[in-house]
Amino acid sequence: MISIYIEKLANYGLKKRLIKKPDYAFTVNKLLEVMKLDSFEPSGAVYNDDDSLEAILKALLDDAVNRGVIEDTTTYRDLFDTKLMACLVPAPSRVQQRFEELYQISPQTATDWYYRFSQDTDYIRSYRVARDLKWIVNTEYGALEITINRSKPEKDPRDIAAAKSAPQSGYPKCMLCRENEGYAGRLNHPARQNHRIIPITIAGTDWFMQYSPYVYYNEHCIAFNSLHTPMKVDKAAFRKLFDFIKLFPHYFVGSNADLPIVGGSILSHDHFQGGHHSFPMEKAPVDIPVKFDAYPEIEGGIVNWPMSVLRLVCEDSDKLIELSDEILTKWREYSDEDAFIYAYTDGTPHNTITPITRKRDGKFEIDLVLRNNITTEEHPMGVYHPHAEYHHIKKENIGLIEVMGMAILPPRLISEMEEVARYILNGGEITETLEKHKDWADEIKENHPEIDAVNVKKIIDNEIGLVFAKILENAGVYKRDEAGKAAFLRFINHCGGQEKC
């Protein structure tokens, strides 16, 4: 019986052009080795478009569990099915060669193929990504994108306990390092045998490109330094961002900030995130045009966005790099007590920038998002960070993706919002889970007398989006009022710019 699924998986490899006909028997034997089987009975089973890769792998995993080959936990199953898929995946040199051939046709032809390949190899588990929840909420800043990501499997308590007692390893040094390619994984590090990366050169340095296995948005890619070196936003980073755009002009690319609280989750390895997606911030218009006399060819402006964004546009990327570096250098040292902006406290730096680049209508663009990670007794997690009143929805850092208008919310909200809905409709006991949402739920009920069992989910989803807009306002160093706009313009004046009349 299990031979049918081995046969189907090998035929899947043929169908997706991961292997060729001469590789078939070799691939079957590799699969048998992984499954710890020594015999195979061909049945003529083929892979049809109606077949599900997830179902084929599940059948093989269930068999491996039943025979004691692996333990029945999420982590062990994920490690094992990656090992199975690795039997189908071409060597890195072949993947790179194919990418280079297609790049000669066009950059988009190459990335289209590579993205499809990354799904076909199950490095991107498309069937898990499809379970993510996504919706749009209209706000004064445009349509914000809300997601609850379910692609990352919940950790089994048995896996957590086993990982604690497992021998510790420093290899690879982090989840981004090039050494992940082909790595078998362990209890506290995902398997990457089906992972293939693409070498690129930006600003004369060796980097690689890959896709995120969790795909928060279309063609969510990561460019990362070949060396395990810390994140740094500087002039060299701006040049690398624009070089990436020149390689892949159909993508945007940006960098997380390089300080804690306002930075990403991995500050130890220099990397960017990009992709083929137009974020809400990109669609937001400039509402206060500005100009820089030293750079007459650059169009500039403050963007109509909850965070503090200065957009610069020019046909010459070198000019944008020069001005962006001047603005960053000024911002690093800039303080304005009236606006509660301090460059340093006790020698600790607070100011940095989240830069995002793209090419649009034949011109290069860079959005410079001003960030500050100062903390106070009132806001111990950060003044320009989600405030405590919104922690019931999100308390994590506001990184690059969320800066651009896509909320990445925790899976806990799925069950918690069901409880909020029950409370709004029926009242009842205030559970420990509900307690943190109670004030918000009461406010929703008061503001929506029309709420009922039919529309309650839609209303709650919309209110989540409005909370996200408030969270982004929290993260903005200059508030969206007259005092905030005046303070923003003071900084622009400090950089040699002024409002364009």
N, C-alpha and C positions, 0 to 999 in steps of 0.2 A: 504493500500500500504506500509506504513512504517513498518508494522509488518514483511514484507518479509525481510527487512534489519536487523531487530532485530533478526529474526530467523537465518539469514545467519551468523551474528556475533556470536551468541551462538554456532552455528554449527562449526564455525571457531575455537572456543575454544575447542570443542571436537576433531576436526581434528588435532590440534596442541598439544593435550594432556595437555592443560592448565586446563581444567575441565574434570570431569568424568560424565558418564550418570546420576548418581543420583543427580548431581549438576545442571542439565539442567534447570528445571523449576525455581529453585532458581535463576539461573543466568539471565534468561529471566526477572524475576520480578525485579531484581536489575537494569537491563537495562531500564525497563519501568519507574522505579523510577527516574533514572537520566534524562530520556527523558521527565519526567513529563506527563506520560501517565497512564491511569488507565484501559486500555483494550488491549487485544491482540487477533489477529485472526490467528491461525496457518494455514499455506498455504502449508506446506510440502517442503518449500524451503530449499535447502541444500547448503553447501559450497563446491564448486569444485575447483580444482587446477587452473582452468581458471579464477576464481573470484579474484578480486583485493581487498585486505584489504583497500587500500586507497579509492577505489570507494565505498565500503560499508560504511566506516566512513564518506565520503563526503555526501552520501545520508542522513545519520542520522544528520550530521551537518546542511545541507541545511534545513532539516525539522525543526530542533530546531531554526534556524534563522527565518524561515517563521512564526513560531508560537510565536516568541518573547521570547523564552527561553534564548537565548544568543544573544549578539551583533555580527554583521558580520565583525569581524576583525580577523587578523591572530592570535593574542594572545588569544582572547576569544575562537576561534575555537580550538587552541592547548590545552588550559586548559580543554576544554570540551571533546575532543576526548580521552584525557588521562584518564579522569574520566570514560568514557565508557569502555576503555580497562581495567581499574582497576577491573571491575566486573568479569573479566576472570582470573585474576592473583592470583596464590596461595599465602598463607601467607609466610612471610620470613622463618619461621621455616621449612616448607615443602621444600622450595627451597634449603635451606642450607643442609637439610638432604639428598636430592637427589644428591647434589654436592659431599657430603662426601662419599656417596655410590659409585658413579662413580669414585671418586679419588682413591678408593681402587683398582679399575681395572688399572687405570693409570692416571697421571695428565692430559695428553692430552685428554683422554676420558671425563674427568670432564669439561675441558675448552671448548671442542667442543660442549658439551651439553649446557653449560651456555651461550656461544656466540649465539647459535641458539635460545635459550630461550629468550635472550635479544632482538632478532629481532622479534620473534613471539609475544612478548608482546607489540610490537611497541614502546618500550623504545628507541631502535635504529630504526629510521624510514627509513627502507631500500630503500623505493621508493624515498626518498629525497637524500639519500647518492648516489644513482645511477645517480643522475643529476650532481654530481661533475665532473669537467673536469680534466683529468689526461693525461699527456704525458711524454715521456722520451727525454732527450737531452744529446747527447754525448759531453763530454768535456775532457780536458786534465786530469781531475781527475776521469774519468769514466762516467757512465751514471747517470745523476742527474734526480730526480723525481720532476715533476712540477704539482701542483694541484691548482685549483681554487675551493674553497669549497663553495657549495651552499646549504649545509644541514641546516645551520642556516637561518631561514626565515628572510627576511628584515622586520624591524619594521614598522608597519603602523603608520603614523603621529598621528592618533587618539589614538592609544595605548600609544605612547610616552607622549601625553598630559595628558591622563588619569593616567598614572603611576606617573607623577609629582604631581598630586593632591591627589593621593591615600595615605592613612595613611602609614607611614614608619614602617617597622618591622625589628627586628634584629634576626629573627628566620626563617630558620636556619642561623647560623652565616656566612656561605658562601656556594657556590655551591657544595663543596666537603663533608661537614659535614654529619655524619651518619644519622642525623635527616631528611635529604632529603628523605630517604626511606619512601614512602607512603604519602609524603606531597602533599597537594592539589594544591599548587602554588598560585600565585597572579599575578597582572599585571607586576610586575618587578622581578618575580622569577618563573621559569618554574615548571609546575606540575610534580610530580614524584610518583604518585600513582601506576604506573606500574613498578617502579624501585625496584630491589632486589639486595642486596649486600652480599658478601661472607666474613665471618670472617677468618682472617689468623693470625698467630703469626710469627713475624720476630724479631730476636735478643731479644727474650723474651718479646716483647711488642705487644699490641693488635692493629692490623691494619685491614683494609678491602680491598677487591678487587671489582672492578666493570669494566664495559666497558664504553668507551666514547660514548655518544649518537651520536656523529658526525663522528666517525670512519674515521680518516684521513688515516689509513692503516689497514691491516688485523688484526683482533682481538686486536684492539687498547684498551689496558686496563689501568686502573689507580689503583694504590695501595695507600691508604691514611691512615694516622694516625687516631686512634679512637678519639683522642683529637684534638681540634682546636688549634694547636701550630704551630709557624712559621717554614718556610723552613730553614733547616740548613745542609750545607754540611760539614761533619766531619767524624771522624773515625767510629762513631756509624752508620752514614748513609751508609758508605761503607759496614759495616757488614750486615745491613738490605738489601742492594741491593743483596749481595751474598746469603743471606738466602732466598730471593725471588727466585733467580735462582735455588736454591736447591729444592724449592717447585715445581717450574715450569721450568724444565730444557730446555723445547722447546721454551721458551720465552726469549727475551732480556728484560732488564729493565734499566732505567737510571733516573737521577735526573736533573732537571733544576738547574742552578746556583742559589745561595741564595742572590744575590745583584740585585738592580734595573738596568735597561737597558740591562744587559746580562742575566737576569733571566726570568722566565716564567710570565704568566699573574696573577697567584695566588701565592703570596709569603707568605700569611698569614696562609696557612694550609699545613703542611708537607705532601708531596706526591711524588710519582714516576710515570713514564709512561713506559709502556712496550707493548709487543705484539708478534705476530707470523709473523714477517716480517724481511727480510734481507735488511737493508738500504745500500745505496751506500758507506757510510763510513766503514761499516763492511767489504765490499768487497774490499776496498782500501788496497793495500799492504804496508808493511813497506819499506821505501826506505833508512833509515839510522838506521841500527841495533845498539843498545846500550846495555851496561851491567852495573850491579851494583855489585861491589865486595862483598858487605855484603849480597847479595841475589843471589848466583850463580845459584840457581834453577829457577830463573825468566828470561824468554826471554823478551827483551824489544826493542822498536824501535820507531822512529819518522815516523808517517804515511804519505803517499803521499796524502795529503789532503789540501784544501785551508786554513782551520783553523789549529791551533797549537795543534796537538794530539800526546800524548805519549801512546803507547799501551804496556801493561804488560800482560804476559801470564805465567800461572803456574798451575800445578795440585793441589797445596795447596792454597786454597782461603785465609787462615790465613796469609800466606806470602804476598799475594797481598794486603791485608788490611793493614798490617804493612808498606809496602813500599809506598802504596798510601797515607797513613796518613803522612808519613815523607815528601813526595813530596808536599802535600797540605800545611803542616805546613811551609815548606820552601817558597813555592810560596806566601803565605799570606803576608810574610814579605820581599819579594824580589823586589829590584829595579835595573834597568839597564838603566841609562840615555842615553847611546848610542843607545839603542833599544826603547827609549821612553816608558819605563815601570816604573811606580811609584806605590809602594805599598800603599802609603798614600799621600794625599794633605790636608793640614789643619786638620789633624786628621781623615779624612774620608777614610775608607778602599776601595781599588779598585780591589784587586786580589782575584779571586775565581776559582773554577773548575766546569765544567759540566762533571760528571762521567757517563759512560755507561758500563754495564756489560752483559756478555753472557757466555754460555758454548759451546765450539766448539771442536770437535774431542777429547772429553774426558778431555779437559783442560778448566780452567776458564780464562776469559779475562776481563780486564778492560781498557777502553779507557779514559784517563784523558785529557779533552779538556781545555786548559788554557784560562782563560777569564780575562778581565780588563775593568772596566766601566768608566775610566777617561774621562772627557769632556774638551774641549777647546773652545775658541772663534770661531775658524774655524769650529769645530765639536761640537756644543752645545748639540747634542743628543748622543754623544759618539764618541771617536776616533775609537774604535773597534766595530763599529755599521755601518749599511748601510750609505754610504756617500750621501750627498745631490744630487749628480748627478744621483743617482739611486732611489731617492724617488718617481719618477713618476711611478716606478714599485712596490717598497716596501720600507716603512720607519719604519715599526714596528720592535720590538725586534727580535733578532735571538735566538729562544728558542731551546730546546732539539731536537725537530723533525727536524728543519731546520739545526741545527748543523750536523745532521746525513745525510743530503743531500736531504731532501724533502722540496721543497718550498711550503708554504701555502700562496697563494696570494689572495688579496681582490677581491670580485665579481665585483667591479667597472671596472676591467680590461676587462671584457667580452665586454661591449659596447664600451669602450675606444679603444680597439684593432680593432674593426670594423671601427671606425673613422680613426685610424691610417692607416688601409688598404686602405680606400677610398682616403685618402690624398696621400699616396704613388703612387696609380694608377692614380689618376685624378688631384692631386693638389687641388687648390681651397682655400676657406676662412679658415683662422686659427682661430678656435673657442677657447673659454676659456679652454675647456677640452683638445683640441689638443695642446695648447700652451706648456704645460709641457712635451709633448712627441715629439715636433717638431724636436729638434736637433737629437734625437735618430732616428726618422723616416727618416730624411735626410741622416743620416749615413747608415741606412739599404739600402736605395735606391741607394746610391753611391757604397756600397759594393756588391750589388746584381743587376747588370744590367740585369740579366735574369728574374727578378721578373715580374710576370703577374697575371692576375685574377685567374689562376689555382693554382699557388703555393704560393701566397702572405700569406695565413694563415699559411702554414707550415713554411715559412721562419720567420714570426713574432714569432711563437711559439718557434722556435729554438733560435731566438735572445733573447727571454725572459729567456730561460735557461742559455744562456751565461751571461746575466746580473746577474742572481742568483749566478753563479760561482764567479763573481766579488764581489758581496755582501758578500759571504762567505770569500773571501780574505780580504775584509775590516774588517771582524770580527776576523780575525786571528791576534794574538798579535805578532807573528813572521812571517815576509813575506817570500814568497817562492823564495827567491834569496839567493845568497851566504852569504850576510851580515846577513840575517834572520836566515839561518841555523847555522851560527857561533854563533849568539846570543842564539839560542835555545840550542845549545850544551854547552854554558857557564852556562846556568841554570841547565842543566843535570849534569854538573861537580859539580856545587854548591850542588847538591843533592847526591853526592857520586857516580855518574855514569860517563860513558865515551863511546865514539864511539867504537863500536866493530870492530876490524880490521879483 
